[in-house]
Amino acid sequence: VKLLTLARDLQRRKGRERRGLFVAEGVRSAEEIVRATVQITGALVTPELTKSDRGRNLREALDSRAVEIAEVSDRELASAAGTDTPQGVIVIAGVPDYSLSTLRLPSASRLLLLDGVQDPGNAGALVRTAAALGGAAVIALPGTVDLWSPKVVRGAMGAHFQVPTLHADSDETLGFLADRVIELWVAAADGQPPESLSPPSALALVVGNEGAGVSAAWRRRAQVSVGLTLTAGVESLNVAVAAGILLYELRDRVAQS
Amino acid sequence: VKLLTLARDLQRRKGRERRGLFVAEGVRSAEEIVRATVQITGALVTPELTKSDRGRNLREALDSRAVEIAEVSDRELASAAGTDTPQGVIVIAGVPDYSLSTLRLPSASRLLLLDGVQDPGNAGALVRTAAALGGAAVIALPGTVDLWSPKVVRGAMGAHFQVPTLHADSDETLGFLADRVIELWVAAADGQPPESLSPPSALALVVGNEGAGVSAAWRRRAQVSVGLTLTAGVESLNVAVAAGILLYELRDRVAQS
């Protein structure tokens, strides 16, 4: 398949899932792919790329890794891009091959589960937040935006390659949590403040949809409901901000028992 | 001036500043304006609005406040909108009249200063975060996106009416901090962790640009540099996530001295 055709196909979730590939758009995203230990299939570039020093360095890095490169027009690049400003470069790479059954976790683990998170910017910020705060994995449950879509990849700024990031269905995830003895906590507006709780060494925190929060099914399954006390009259925090505060509060604390 | 012409003019920062007005686009933003104690100048609506129960309720709320309403076409509404989906309604309202000299602050105050924050989504999330975590004011320093632009207003989900939100220049802000004896802290990657610090009762936290962080000038002015310890290899958190964690950590803690 020609790289341009391939990149266009990878704009669709089905195309990405069938091929096990994703695209990173823009100079910064492409740089992160080159730095990561991820399999690169190829790259599309336009003359715009090598007009800047940073773009030239990126081109050299791709060449030195013997990446197959297709030189395309601005218009062709735009036709394969999911973001407005691909900045002259789209890199095609392999989705890292993580699965729940083979996931390796330290004994003290904080996992982040996304239940119906729909905004790509929020999903990207959540992956970035989990990576920055020592999260052991990010698991996208059904109803969550594809974490390998171009906007999520771009928003996460390379975090996909610093924390295992995968999709899983509900049964598979529940089995995994039981097998590994990972306690399930849910973020909810009426939950207890994190300072008042004694987190176990292995914990999975579920955060939910931007409007509706975590679904009733996942709320029922959780052992503990955790939440932040907000100023009266303010309904909620952005989901990535809330997850950041909770992961930070729960990061180094383990119940003394 | 016709409301349509006015709304179009308010898409530009200069128009907003000259007239002291801003626009809220979409049903949710419009609902928040109606709930807030803010002066409403008028509204543009299309037939789309009253096709839903929620839209009809909004229309009734506007009518019951005797708001001047212009019925326009989808095309006209789009011509006056700064977001892609105005959902049949744009409300024009007055920017609340806050100034540093008249700002009323509780003795224990946490202020958030934005130094060169450029992404409207981040700016909106920052206002929302400050409101939710008890911030006493949000002050946008030069180089920051206009906090009254449609995308910021929409992203903040009503928070502009729950925390005083204003723009100020650097000299004015420095004079204000000195007059009110508010300590200046800066968020920086190499700052000390918040848990290790003893915050004063009145504190202003400066957060910075998405790429460059806080400017050298504001870093120099700060008494304390505060930062979060991140996983090795991860460069930074999203600015709203970082501000959320810091404001949460600093919220209820005051130095015992």
Interface residues (C-beta under 8 A of the other chain):
Chain A: G121 A125 R128 T129 A131 A132 L133 G134 M157 A159 Q162 L228 L230 T231 G233 V234 E235 S236 L237 N238 A240 V241 A242 A243 G244 I245 Y248 E249
Chain B: G121 A125 R128 T129 A131 A132 L133 G134 M157 A159 Q162 L228 L230 T231 G233 V234 E235 S236 L237 N238 A240 V241 A242 G244 I245 Y248 E249
